[in-house]
């Protein structure tokens, strides 16, 4: 940086050049610090090894029944007598642009008959004859809200804590924090029919290593996994030798590149695929289940066969230690064989839409709760039911409802939560959350707490910053905890 003059003395550098070169030096120091942090945070080769929680948790596995499209809270679990009385009258305080389109500002009553069920006296519409028998297991969060008012952004916000792309989803954070309970199966599995809007980003591992990514299975293919079976040209010993060589080469490559955690994820993926060749076919084989179990879930019933297969598979997966299974409800089939192409998204014909979706999901979801309880799995498994947002209390057109992120219902059932509890509330028309409002960050903080994880301590460093699922918010909902 410094030069000497002709007399051998030290010549002071030009001020601009000094600042330029010194600045570059400080930048190198900062870069070295960042790289050191990334190196320290680089995941070990065994990224999926089981890890101790921050404290003893009550939940080992989560099954999320994601009601794609956004079910209407006032037509499912949030009964509003006032809305029924004021049908067609102006809805005070309504905003025609709450949703994605434009609403009328006039109240639209629920077209369904409602009755109270269980010791809790929970109100349930006629579209859930099977789930109505399980309301005393359910903990209803009636005051959910988020910011996004369209499907893909809202689904990303609900699963990733915020709508910014590139962030890890809840399932990935779970596996990052706890590891896997079964080294022969993925810890995070997604089951879908048609892909929901937002697709891969909803279950992305984001900036976390790909070892924490979900395995997504298409229910229309009966959960087939591409390239899982051995090609038939190689014996088990030959394949094992190939994998050992690949692992050795990858490990040598990774040893001199300690900041590239995805290399470890690649090694893990080869090993997991090898182990899955034996474990996955057995786990996915529903023929091993009894005829009685098939009938319980409705596998042979046209209206709900796909969702039934997904729910039964979810039970088999958590039974084998899979931490997080997420089912995205797909197209519903009516009793006449017609297909509802847009599940729960009732911009028009609310009555027909929600009846079809009820037929598609009600029996399998109820069977899942009953089956888990009968097998003693509901003591360690938490089931979640809900969509990416709710619907407006005023009408869109004559018989539909628009999107509504300002108030909707999600219920939880199983380990760690109080059954038959109704937490929070919307206003008299179900339009906005008003009491004990629950943001998605609060929901995530609570779910992590049930797993034994402190949401403020579950962090991952990326680009020089510590990130967490709940960002800078989130409060554990202690009143709902059992």
N, C-alpha and C positions, 0 to 999 in steps of 0.2 A: 504493500500500500504506500509505503514511504519511499522517496527517492533521495539520492545523495547528489550534491552539487559538485562542480568541477574542483572545488577546493577540498573536497572530502567531507564537507559539513552536511548536516541533515537539512534537506529542503522540505519545507512544509508543503503538503499537497494543496491543490486548489480546493476551496471549501465545497464546491458542488460535487467534485469527484470524491472527496472524503465522505460526504453524506451518502453518495450513491453506493460506494463500496462497503461502507460500514453498514448501510441498510441491508445489503445483500448478505453480509455476515450475520446480522441478527435474524434474517429470514432463515438462514441455514440452521441456526440454533433452534428456532421455533419448529422447523421441519423435523429436526432430530428429536425434539421433545414429543412431537405428535407421533412420530414413528415408534418411539420408545413406548408411548402409551398404547399404541395399536399392538405392538409386539406383546406387551404384558397382557393385553386383553384377548390375544389370539387364542382360539379354542384349542384344547388338546385334541389329539387324534380321536380319542374316544369321546366324542361330543355328546353322545346319547347315554353315557353312563348315568345311573340313577344318582341323584343328588339329594342331600337332606334338605327339608324345608326350613324356613326361618323359625317355625314353631309347629307343634303338632296340628295337622289339619284334619277336618272331618270328611273331606271329599277326596277321593282318589281319581275319579273319572267324571267327565261331563259329556252329556249328550244334548246337543242343541237342535231342536226341531225348528228350523228356520222357515217361517211361513212367507215364502217369496211373494212379493207384490204388495204387501202391506194390508193386513186384515183390518177391518173396521172395528175399533174398540167398542163402539156403541151397538154393534151387531154381534159381538162375540162374548166379552167378559165384563163389560162396563155398562150395566143396565141403567137407563136414564128415563124414569117415568115422566119427567117434565118434557123431554123431547117427544115422547109419545103423545102427550096432550097438545103440544104446540105445532103439530104437523102442518106445514104450509104457511105458518106465520113467520114474520121477520125474526132472524136470530140476532139479538143484540150483540154488538161488538164484533160481528163477523167481518172478515177481510176477504174479498173475492179473489185475492191473489195469494192466499195462504198456501195453496197447492201449486201444481204445475200448470194448470189451466185457469179457468175462471168459474167461480161458483155463484149461485143465485142469491145467497143471503137469506134463503128461506129454509126453515127447519124441515128435515126429512126424517120421519120416524123409522124405527126398525120394522121390517116387514115380518119379523119372526115372533112366535109365541115364546114367552119366557116363564120359567118356574124356578122356585127356590129348591136347592138340593143340599143334602148332607146336614150334619150338626151345625155347620157354619152358616147355613141358610143362604149360601151363595147363589146368586141369580145366574141362570144358564139358558141360552136360547135353544130352540128345538133342533138346531143343526148339530148339536153335540150330545146325542143320547148316550153314548158310551163314556165320554169324558166326564159327563155330569155325575157319574158314580164315584169319581175320584177327587171331587173338589176339596175334601178335607185333607188331602195330601198337598194341595197347591197353596203356594204363597204368592198372592197377586200383587204386582207392582202397577198400580193404576195411574201413576203420575210420571211415567217415562216421557222424556223429551230429548230432542237433539236439534241440530241446526239445519241440516240439509233436507230439501223438500223434493228430491227426485231419487229414483231407485238406486242407481249405482253409487252416487256420492253418499247417500244415507246408509246403505249397506256397508260401505267402507268405513264410515264414521262409527257405526255400531260395532264393527268387529275390530277396528284398529285404533279406536279412541279419538281419532280426528280424521278429517277428510284428506289430509295431505298424502299424496301417493308415495309409495316406497317404504311405508312403515310396516312392521310386523303385526300380524293379526293375533288375537287372543290365544288361539291354539299354539302358535309358534312360541309365544312368551311362556306358556305353560311348560312346554317341553324344554325350552331354554333354562327355565328355573328349576325343574324337577327331574329332567331326564326321562328315560323310558322305564316302564315296568316289565317289558317283554322285549328282549333283544332280537326276537325272531319276527316281530311285526312292527309296522310303523307306529309311532306314538300318536300321530295326528292323521285322521282320515276324514275326507270329505266325500259324501255321497250325493250325487245330483242327478237330475233328469236332464232336461234342457238346461244349459248353463244359465245361472241368474245374471242379470245385468250387473256388471262390475266383476264378474267371474274371478279370474285368478287373483286379482288384487284383494278380494274379500278374504282369501285364505293364504295370503302371501307371507313368506318369512321375512320380506323386506330386506333390511341391511344385515339381518342375522344370517349366519351360515346356512346353506341349503339343507343341512341335516335336519333343520327344524321346520322344513317345508311340509305341507300336507300332501298325502297321497290322495289324489282325486279320482274317484271311480264313477263311471257312468252307469246309472241304474238300468238304462235301456239295454245295456249289454250284459245284464245280470252279473255285474261286478267283476267282469273279466279284467285281468291285469296284463297289459302288453309285455311281451318278451320275458315273462316270468319263467316259463318252462324251459328246461335245458334243451338244446337243439337236437339231441339224440345222437350226435356224432361223437360226443365226448363222454367219458365215464365221470363219475363223481370225483375220482382221484385226479383225473386230468384237469377238470374244471378247477379243483382246489389248487393245483399247481399253477394254473394260469393266474388265478386271483392272487396267490402269494407273490408271484413275480410282479404283477401290476401294483400290488401294495408296496413292494420293495422299491420299485421305480418311483412311484408317487411319493413315498416317504422320503427318499433321497432328494427328490425335487423340493419337497416341503421343508426339509431341514435347513436349506440355504435360503429359504424365503419365508421366514417365520411370521411375516405380517399377512400372508395370504391364507386366511382361515378357510377359504373355500376349497383349498386343496385337501384339507382334512375331511371336509364334507364329501368330497368326491370319493375318497378312500372309504368312508362310512357307507356310501351308497352302494358300492360294489359288494361290500360285506353283507349289508342288509338284504340286498337282492338275492344273494346266495342262500342266506338263512331262510328267506321267505319262500323259497321253492318247496320247502317241506311244510312250513307252518301256515302260509296263506291259503293254499287250496283247502285245507281242512277247516280253517276259520270261515271261509266263504261258502262252504258246502251246506246249503240249507236242507238238503235231503237227509241229513243226519238228525233233523228235528222231527218230532212225532207229528202224526196227522192232527192230533188235538191242538198242538201248538200252531200249526199252519192255519187251522180254523180260527183259533183265538185271534191271530193277527189279521186274518182276512186275505191270505195269499191267493186263494182261489176265487175271490170276489172281484169282478171286473172293475168296480168303482175305485177300489183301493189297493189293488194287487202290488203296484210298484212301490207305493209308500210302505205297505206292509212288509215287503221284502227288505226295504231299507231299515225299518225299525227292528226287525228280527236280527238282521245282520249287525246293527248297532249293539244289541244286547250281547251277541256272540263275541264281538270285538272287545267290549269293556270287560266281559267275563274273562278274557285272555290278557287283560292288562293294558289295552289301548287307553291312553289318557283322555283324548278328546275326539269325539265323533260328531260331525255336523252334517245334518240332513237338510238339503234344500228341497222343499216341497215343489214338485213339478206340476205338470198338467193334470188336472182332475178330469175324470170320466163320469158322466152322468149315468143314471140307470138306463137311459135309452141308448147308451153307447156313444153319445156325442162327446167331443173333447173340449174342455175349457182351456184355450190356449194361453190365457193370461191368469195364472193362479192369484187369487185374492185381490187383483187389481181392478176394482169395481167402479170404473169411470161411468159405465152404463150397466143397466140390469143387475143391480146389487143383489136382488133376491136370487136370481138364477146363479150368479157367480158364487155367492157364499154358500148356497146349498150344495153346489158341485164340489167346492173345496172342502166343505164339511164331510161329504161322503168320502172324499179322497183321503182325509187325514184322521178323522175321529176314531174309528175302530182301531187302527194300528197304534195310534198314540196311547189310547187307553190300555191296549194290550201290553204295550211296552211297560207302562207303570205297574200293571198287575204282575207281569212276568218278573220284572226286577224285584218287586216286593216278595213274591213267592220264593225266589231263589236267594233271598237275603242280600241282594246287590243294591237295593235302594238305600241301605244304610251307609254305603260308600260312594254312591253315584248320584249326581245331581242332573235332573232333566230340566231343560229350559224350553219354553214355547213362546214364540213371538216373531214378528216381522220387522222390517226396517223402519217403519213408522205406522201411524194410524190413518184415519180418514176424517174428512170434514163432517161436521154435524149438519151443515146445510148441503143442499143438493147441487150436483153438477148435472145439468140437463134435468130431465124429469125424474129419473130413477137411479142415479149414480152418485158416487162420492169422490171427491178429489183427494190428493195426498194431504196429510196433516202431520207435521213433525212436532207439533206443540203439545200433544198429549195422547198417549196410547198405553196399552196394557201388555205387559210380559208376565208370565207366571213361571215360578220355579217349583220343583217338587223333588223331595228326596233328602239326601244327607245335608245336615247343617242348617236347614231352614224350618220355620214354623208352618205347619200345615193349617189350612183353613183361615189364614190371615189375609186381610185386605189392607195393604199399606199405600198411603197416599191417595189422592183423589183428583179428579177433574171437576170442572164446574158443573152446574145442573144440566147442561146440555152435552157434556163430554167433549167440549171443544178445545179446552186448554187445561194443562196440569196446573192445579192451584195449591194443593196441600202436600207438604213433604215431597217436593219435586225431585225427581231422580234423573240425573244426567247419565249418559253412558259411562263417563269416568267413575261415577259412584257405583254403577253396576259392576264394572270391571274390578274396582277396588274390593268390592264385596266378594266376588268370585275368587279372586286371588287369596283373600283372607281365608276363605273356606278351604282352599288348597294348602294353607299353611304358609303363604307367602305375603310378606309386607310389600304392598305395591310401591311404597316410596324407596324401598331398598332393591327392588328387582330392576336393575338398570343395565344398559349395554352402551358402551362408548362407540360413537360413530362420528367421524369428521370432527373430532376434538370435543364433542359434547356428550354428556351422559343422557340417554333417552330412557323413558319408561312408558309403559302402556297407557298410564293415566296422565301422561304429560305433566302438567303442573297442578292438576286438580285431583278430585276423587276423594270421597269420604265413605268409609265402611258403613253399611246400613245396619247398625247394631240391633235395632228393634226387630228385625226379621230373623235374627240368628237364634237357633234353638240351643 
